Structure formats: C-alpha cells, structure tokens
Amino acid sequence: FPADMFANEEGGPEPDWVITEREQFSDFRDLNKDGKMDKDEIQHWILPQDYDHALAEARHLVYESDVDKDQKLTKEEVLDNWNMFVGSQATNYGEDLTRNHDEL
C-alpha cells in the first residue's frame, strides 16, 4: 500500500507517514503475519468488531458542535452546525432532524 502512494526514487529516507503505515500494517492489520492482507484481515480492518461506529459518530458530533463544552447540545448549537448533522449517518442524513423530539 505505501508503495502505491510513495515511490522512493531518490533512495533517501522514507517519510514518517510511510514508516507509520508500515508499523500499522505489521502491528495491527497483518494479523497472521504472512506479509499480506487476506479477506478476514481486510474485514477486521474495515469493520472491526470492537468499534462502535454510532457511538464514535455521536461523540464526533458533540465534540465539534458543543461550543461551551458542557457535553450537552442546545438547539442553537445544533442549528449552528446543521451541515454537520445533515451530513451525518447518525441523523439518517438529516431525516431524523425533521421529527419532533422531547429532548430538544
């Protein structure tokens, strides 16, 4: 993968991001240590079992929109960042924002 993004034609040192990608591959992606990724390793990388996508997206929305950092979103904070919410899978791409909610 790094070779597709970076060709070291000058023979100099590799950039930090290439070194990091190699480490990520060997430490976390190549689970059976055969030097390549098989179907199961790719699936684990793209859809890890221990990662909650909905929770991560919700945390991201709160972090980016919570101006006063009180871990609560006001109607104004949501409206000020409407484009982030409308573009989020957590809100069904904005569709859920059109429904009445008691918590708002």
N, C-alpha and C positions, 0 to 999 in steps of 0.2 A: 504493500500500500504506500509507504513513504516514497518508494522509488517512482511511483506514478506521479507524485506531486513534486518531487525534488530530484534532479539529476545532478550529481556531484561531478560535473565535467572538469572542474579545475583541480580536483584532488585535495582540496582544503578540508578543514574540519566541517563536520555536519552541524547545521543549526540546532539550537536547543529543542525546537519543536520536533525535529526528526528523532533526536535521542529520546525525547519523552514518548513519542509514538511507539518506538521500538520497545521501550520498557513496558508501556501499557499492553502491547501485544504479548510479550513474553510473560508478564506477571498476571494479567487478567483475562486476556482473550484466548490465548492458545492453551486451553485447559488440559489437554492431553499431551502437551509439549512435543508435538510432532513437526512444528515449524510452519504449519498452515492451519487455516480455519475450516472445519467441516460444518455441515448443516446444523448440528446441535450447538456448536460454539457460536455460530452466527445468530441462531435463535436466542441463545442466552444473552448475547451482546445487545441485540435489538429489543428483546422483550424479557428483561431479567425478572426472575420470579420474586425477588426480594425488593422490588422497586414499585412504589405506589404512584402511578402516573397522575391520578386525580389529586392526591394529596400534594404532590410536587407542584402541580399547576395552581392549585388553590394558594399554596404558600407564595408562589411567584406573584400572583395577582395581588395578594395582600401586601407583600413586600414593596412592590412597585407603586401601589396606589395609596397606601396608608401614610399620608403626609405627616400627621402628628405622631406616628409610631406608637399608637395605643393598642395595636393589634385588633382594632375594630374599624370597619369601613362605614363611613357615613354615606348618605345618599349623594352628597356633593363630591366626595372622593371618588365614588363610582362614576358619576357623571363627568367629572373632570378627566377621567381616564377611560371613557366609553369605548374608544377604539381598541384598547387592550382587551376589554371584556367581550366586545362583539367578535373579536378575532380569536377568542379562546374556546377550546373544546369543552372547558368546564361549564360554560354557559350555553352549550349547544350552539355555538357561534352566534350568540346574541338572542336566540329564540326564547330562552328561559327568562330573559330580562323583561319581556313584554307581559309576563304573567304577574298577577298580584301576589305579593309576599307579605306575611305578617311581620317578618323580622326587619323589613325595610321601613 
